Amino acid sequence: ASLLTAATIALPALGQSGSVVDIMEQSIRTSPSVFTAEADLDRASATASRIASGPYEFEVNASGGQRRMDNPLASESRYTEWAAGVSRTIRLPGKKRIDQDLARIETDLAGSTLDQALHLERQEFAMLWSEWRSADLLRETSSVQAEEALRIAELEQVAVDKGAERQIRADQLAAAAALLQLQADQDRSAAEVARAALTSRYPDIAFPARPIPLELGDSAIAGLLDASIERMPAWRNSQLVAEQARLQAQRARLEKTPDPTLGLEFTNEFGGAETSIMARVTIPIGGSTRRAYAREMSASAAVADLHRVRVERDFYQAIESARQSLSASTSLHQKALETASASANILAKIRKGYELGEITVTEFLTARRSQIAAERTVAEQRGKLESDLLNLIALTGGQINE
């Protein structure tokens, strides 16, 4: 509850709700990895049809020829003969049910793979956007600081020109303003580089000139903090892979009992003097290969289940780390705001003393540097807070419930 309250306080209404999330969802849909996963849905559908049908089709065979007999007593020495047959391997009932389940898993896995591709792309977007947002916050802060320092230096120079102040004081303030301008230029360059990294990954998206602040209400944050792992694509994917391996192991065990092949064969011999209809049943004997395959699939199922447990634990860890990071950044951002406010009050008093000649320029610049550092810390912590929020949104599926 304390985290929820603090996060709500730390995120005042700065922009249109959900705008960053909307941009994220639009951007990730243009990723090549997502296109690949979407294209794989057609492959999965065809594979599922193949698995469900199986190699259980009718087979037709036919043969014909002539027979010659060297028998002077026979009325004819040449006879036309032919034979034809039809057969089909019969899938045992238990195998058919498992094949249908495996076909379903195949399409579910393709959908899960698409969700996983979107999930990974959300994390990539969150990282690139957060870098841009953090750099832009510092750029904005340093630009304001540089403008303020330049204004103070210019006013001091005016006082010097009027003979009211010493040149050394104006020079010190001008030097401080130049350093702040350099910092502002560096921050602007960093923001441009961060934006270029984002736009180069998603060239089809028209990004705004500046990043939009991330705004979340208390209900949305509560939903993120209470998100269930069952919603996570990685968890769902590992569940499906484990289920697929389990079904494949069951199918392999059933395969130790081979499917019979039933057929009918029609023959015509001696020019039709002799005809027959024969029923045929074929059952493979021996089964060392099938038994080895069953053991192999059982071992694979055990490995897949262990992988599922590992993925589940890894995701629990990732979610918990993200929540703890959000809690810490929320607290630090609030403290940074309080520190900056206190520093601003102190600087206001020192500035009055400086204007009255009671404070030296060195003391004034020291107080200014403290205030500048406090303001930059606020910008850094604000960027970290929004980054942690966006990361948690990406981890939990990109859905915000207001």
N, C-alpha and C positions, 0 to 999 in steps of 0.2 A: 504493500500500500504506500509506503514511504517513497519507493522508487517511482511509482505511478504518479504521485503528487509532485515529486521533484521534477520529473520529466515534463510534466504538463507546464510547470512554472518556467522551466528552462526553454520551452519552445513557444514563445508568444506567436500570435497570428501574424505571420510574415508574408504569406502567399496563399495561392489557391490550393485548397486541400487536395492531395492526391496527384498534383501535377508532376512531381518527380517520378512517382510510380507509373503514371501514364506514359511518360517519356521512356521509362525503362522497358515497359511491356511492348511499346512500339519498336524500340531499338532492337531488342533481342530477337524479334521475329524476322529481322533482316540478316541474321547471322548465317554464314554458310553451314555451320554445324547443325543449326536448326533445320535448314533446308534439307540437309542430308538425312536427318532423322525423320523428317516428314516423308521424304521419298521412300524410306525404308518401310513405311506402312504398307505400300503396295506389295513389296517383296514378302512381307510377313503374311499378308492375306493369301498370296499364292502358295506360300509354304504351308500355311494352315490347311488349305484345301488338299494339298498333296498328302499331308500327314493323315488327315481324316479319311481320305480315300484309300491310301495305301496301295501296294502293288497287287491288289486283289481283283484282277480283271479276267474276263474269259479269254482263253487261248484256243485258237483253231489250228489244226494241222491237217494236211492232206498230202497224199502221195499217189502216184500212178505209174504204170509201166506195162510191159508185155512179158509174158512167160513163154518160153519155147521148150518143147518136150521132144526128145528123140525117142519116140516110141512108135514103131510102125503099126502097132495095133490100135493106137488112139485115132479117133475120128478127126481130130484137129491137132496140129502141132504148135499153134500159137494161140495164146489167150491174152486178152486185155484184162488187167487187174487194177483195182484202185482201193484206197483206204482213206477214211476221213474221221476226224475226231474233234471233240470239244472238251475242254477241261477248265477248271477254276480252282484256285487255292481258297479254302474257306477259312476266314478269320474267326478264331474262337471268340465267344461273347465277351469275356473279360478283357481281351486285347482291344476290341472295338471301343469299349467304354474309355479305356485309358488313352487310345489314340485321339478320341474326340476331346478329352481333357487337354492333351498335349497341343492339339490344334488351337484350342482356346487360349492356352498359355502363350503360344507363339504370337498371337495378335496382341494380347495384353502386354507382353514384353516389349513389342514395338512401340506401343503407346507409352509405356513406362520409360523407354529409351528416349522418346521425344520429350517427355517431362523432365528427364534427367539432363538432356541437352539445354533445355530452357533454364533449368536450375543453375547449371554451371555458367551459363551466359549471364544470368542475373547477378551472380557473384562477381563476374568480370566487369559488368557494367557498374555495379555498386563501387568497386574499387576505383575505376577510372573516374566516375562522377565525383566520388568523395575527394579524390586528389585534386580535381578541378575546383570543387567547392571550397576546400580548405585553402588552396592557393589564392582563390579570388577573395576570400575573407581577409587574408593577410594583405593582399594587394589593396583592397579598399581601406583597411586600417592604416597602412603605411602611407597611402596617398593623402588621406586626411591629416595625418601627423606631419607629413612633409609640407603641405599647404599651410598648416598652422605655424610651423617653425619658420617658414619663409615670411609669413605675415609679421611675426614677432620681430624677425631680423630686420625687415624693412622699416617697421615702426622705430626700432632702435636706431637705425641709420638716419632716419629723419630727425630724431632727437640729437644725434651727433652733429648733423649738418646745422642744426640750430644752436649748437654750442652747449646743449644741456647735458650731454653725456660724453663719455670718452670713447674713442675709436676702438680701443681694445675690446670693449664690451660688445660693440656691434660686430666686430670681427669674430669673436667667439660664437655669437649667436648665428652668424652667417655660416661658419664652419659646421655647426651642429645641424643647420638646415640642409647644407650640402650632403652631409652623411645620411640624413633621413631621405633626401631625394634619391640618393644612390640605392638605399634600401627599397624605396618605392619602385624604382626601375627594375631591380632584381625580382621583386615580388610580381610585378606585371609580366616580366618575361617568363617566370615560373608558371603563372596562370595561363599564358598563351601556349606554353609547351603542353601543359596538362589538357587544355582544350583540344589541341591538335591530336593528342593521343586518343582522345575519345572520338573525335570526328573521323579519324582515319580508320578506326575499327567499325564505325557505323556510318559509312559515307552516304547512305541513302536517307539519313535523318537530318532534318533542318533543326539544329540545336539553337537555343536562344543565345544572344550575345554574351549573357552572363548566366551562371547557374541559378536555378530557382531554389529558394530556401525550402527546406523540407518541414512541413507542418503536419503534426499528428495530434489528434485529440486524445483525451484520457481513455476512451473506450477502445480506440485503435491500438494504443500502447498496451492496454490490458489484454487485448486479443493476441498481440505478439508474444507477450510474456507467458500466456497460457497455451500457446500453440502446441498441438499434439504431434508427436513424432510420426504418427501414422500418415500424416499429410505430406511427409517429406518424400520426394521422388527416389532418393537413394535407398531409403528404408523399403519403399514399395518394390523397387527393382530387385533388391536382395531377397525379398520375400518370394517374388515370382521366380527368380533363378533357383532358389531352394526348392520351391514346389515343382518346378520343371525337372530338376535333378531327381527328386523323389519319385515322380511319375515315370521317368525314364528307367529308374532302377526297378520299379514294379513291372514295367513292360519287359525289361530284360529277364526278370525272373520268370515271367509267364512264357517267355520265348524258349525256355528249357523244354516246354511241351510244344513241339513243332505243329504248325498248321497242316492239316491234311489237304491233299489235292485230289479232287474227284473229277472223273471224266468218263465220257462215252466214246467208243470207237466203232465205226462202221466199216466193214470190209466186203469187197466183192472180188471173188477169185474164180479162175477158170471160166472167164467170160460170163459170169453170172450163175454158173452151175453151183457155186458155193458162196453163200453170204453169211454174215454174222454181225451181231451187236454185242459188244463187250463193255462191261463196266470196269473202271480202273480206279484204284485208290493208291495214292503214293504218300508215304510218310517217311521223312528223313530219319535215319538211325544214327546213333552216335551223337554225342553232344558236348564234347570237350570245349569247342569254340563257344557254344552258347553258354556253358557254365562259366567260362572265363569272362565272357562279356557281362554276365549277371554280376559277378564279383566286382568287375571294373565299375559298373554303373552304381553299385551300392557304395563303393568307396567314394565315387564322385558326389553322390548325394550327401554323404557325411561331410565332405569338404565344403560343399555349398551351404550346408546348414551352419557350419562353423563360420563361414564367411558372412552369413546373415547376422550372426551374433556379433561379429567384429564390427560390421557396418553399423549395426544398431548402437553399439557402445560408442563408436566414433562420432555418430551423429548426436547422441546424447551429450557427449563431451563438447562438440562444436556449439550446440545450442546453449548449453550451460555457460560456456566461456563467453559467448556473445551476450548473454544476459548479464553476466558479471561485469563485462566490459561496459555495457550500457549503464549499469548501476554506478560504476566508478566514474565514467565520463559525465554523468548527470551531476554527481556530487562535486566533481572538480570544476565543472562549468559554473555551478552556482557559487562556489567559493571564489572563482576568478572574477565573477561579477561583483561580489562583495568587496574583494580586494581592490578592484579597479575603481569602485565608487569611493572607497576610503582614500585611495591614492589621489583621486581627483579633488577631494575636499582639502587634503593637505596641500596639494599644488596650488589651489586657489588662494589659500592663506599665504603661502610662500610668495606667490606672484604679487599679492598686495604689498608684502614687505619689500619685494624687489622694486616695485614702482615707487615706494616711499624712500628707497635708498637704504633700508635697514638690512637687506639681504644682498649678498654678493652675487655676481653673475654665475660664479662657479657653483654656489649653493642652489641657485635657481635651475641651472642646467642639470645638476644631479637629481633634483626633484622631478624635472621634466623627463629624464631618462627612466626614472622609476615608473612614472606614469605611462610612458611609451611601452615599457616592458609589460606593465599590467594590461594595457589595451591589447597588445599582441597575444598575451596569454589568453585573454577572453576570446580573441579570434581563433586561436589554435584549439581551445577547448570547445568552442562552438562547432568548429569543423569536425573535431573528434566525435562529438555527441551526434551530429547528423550522420557521420560515417557509421557509427555503431548502430544507429536506428535503421539506416538503409541496408546495412549488412544483415540485420535481423529480419528485415522484410524479405530480402533475397533468400535467406536460409529457410524461411517459413513459407515460401511459395509465391511471394509477390502479391498476396491478397490482403487488402486492408478492409476491415469491417468497422465502419464508422458507427 
